[in-house]
Amino acid sequence: MPQKALFINSEIWILVFGGAFQRANVYKENISENQRKEFREFLMGYVDSELLPQYKTVVNEDAHIQNIESLIAHANQKAELLKENRLRFGVAQKIVNLFLKYHWCLGNIECPPHFPVDRIIQGKLKIPITAWTEMDDVEQYKEIINFAKEKASAEGLSLAQWELQNFSRRFSIA
């Protein structure tokens, strides 16, 4: 990967881990910063080499969900670091979907099939809030996605386009 692309990818990962891990309470107590760093690098290597290349072409919904589940299986190889010995589905989907969103916005990949499910977007959908950091059930995730599909379809947009149009941070810099 060229130096500029490596730099941008590194910056994306900072944002992704900030968004996915900040409130998720991912690690067991007493896990050192070095162990956390190694775990993040372990995930990054997998997503960069095994998942991202697939999205250079259109990935269907079933394959996308399998990719999220494969990240969970990969992460769980380091279960001794993780709270409850596992990475929750909600955190894994946030990692994958947020990473893909940034790369899609940069024009590096095709439109991803889903968007990062979090509290803000659930609020925009006006549905009961499910704590994405605690989500372990793919069916809960699919319910949110299916509800959003109806909204996106009514506006003639893909899910990713709809989320991009409707997502906003609480604080604007402008």
N, C-alpha and C positions, 0 to 999 in steps of 0.2 A: 504494500500500500504506500503510495507517495506520502511525503512528509506532511503536506497540507491536509490530506485526507486522514492521516493518523491523528493529527492535532484535532480536527473537527470531531472525529469519532471519540477521542478521549473526552472532549468537552460534552458530547452527547451523553457519555456514560456517567459523568458527574451529575448531570441533570436527571438521568434515569434513576440512579441510585438514590439521589435526593428525594425524588418523587415516590419511589417504591419502598424505600426503607425507613424514611424519616419518622413516620408514626406507626410503623408496622410491628415493632418489637420482634424482630426476626431472630436475634441471637439469644442463646442462653446467657445467664449471668456469668460474669468472670471470663468472657471471651476477650482475648487481647486485641488491641487495634491491629497488630500484625496478622493475627488469625483472620480478622474481618477483611483486611486488605487482600489476603491470599484467597479467601472465599469469593470476594467480588471479582478478582482476576480469573478465578476458576469459571465463574458464570460468564464473564465477558468473552473468554476464549471460546466457550461453547456457542454462545449466541452469534459471535462474529464469524466463526468458521462453519457451524452446522446449520444455523437457522437463517441468518441474513441472506446468504446466496440464493435460497429458495425464492425469495421475494423479488428477485430480478424479473420474474414473470409472475403472472397472477396466481395467487394461492387461494384455493377454495376454503370454505369455512371449516369443514371437517379436518383438513390437513392443518389448518391454523390451530385448532383446538388440540390436535395431536402434538403440535410443536410446543404449545404451552405445557402440556403434560410431559413432554420429553424434557423440558427444562426442569420441571419438578423432579423427575427421576434423576437427572444429572445432579441437581443441587442436593438431593437426599443421599448422595454418595458421601456427603460431608455432614450427615445427620447429627454427629456428635457436637457440632457447633450451633445447631438450630434449636430454637425453642420448640418444645414438643417433638423434637427429632425430625422435623419436616418443614419444607417450604410450603406455605399455603397457596392454594390455587389463585386467590385474589392478588397476592403479591407477585406471583409468577406472571399472571396476565398483565399486570401493570408494567413489569419489566419488559416483556415482549412487546406489548402494544405501544408503550411510550417510546421505546427504541425505534420501532417501525415508523411511528408517526414522525419523528424527527427526520429519519432517512427519506421518507416519502416527501416531506415538505422541502427537502433539499434536492429532490429529483433523482435520488439514487436508486429507488425501487418503485415498483408498481404500487398502486393504491392498495393498502392493507385491507383485509376483510373486516376487521373490527377496530375499535378505538379503546383507549385506556379507560376502564370502568373505575370511577371513583365517586366520592360524595358530591362533588360539584356537578358532574354530568348527570347523576341521578336526580339532583335537584332541578336541573334544567328539563329533565324528562317529566318532572312532577309525579314521581312514583315514590312509594315508601323507600326510605334509605336503608340499604343493606351495607353494613360495615365491610368494605372491600378488603380491609386488612385481615378480617376474620373469615372471609369467604373460603370455604373448602369444597363447596359443592358446585360442580360444573353446571348443574341445572339452574342454580340461582343466577349464575353468570349468563347463561343462555336466555333466561327470562328477561333480563335487562336488555340484552342484545336484541331479542325479538321485539320487545316494546319499541326500542329505538329504530328498528327496521321500518316499522309502520310510519313513524314520524319522518324518517329520511325518505322513504318511498313517496309519501304524500308531497314532498317538496322536490322530487326528482333527483335526489342526491344519494350517493353511496353513504354507508355508515361513517366512514372516515371523513368524507366531505361535510356531512351533517355535524359531526362532533367538532370539527375545526371551526365551522361557522358559529356554533353555539357555545363553545367553551370559552371562558374568559377567566383570567386570574382575578382574585379578589382585589388586588391592588395593581393599578396601572402605573407605568413609569411615565406616561405622557400626561 
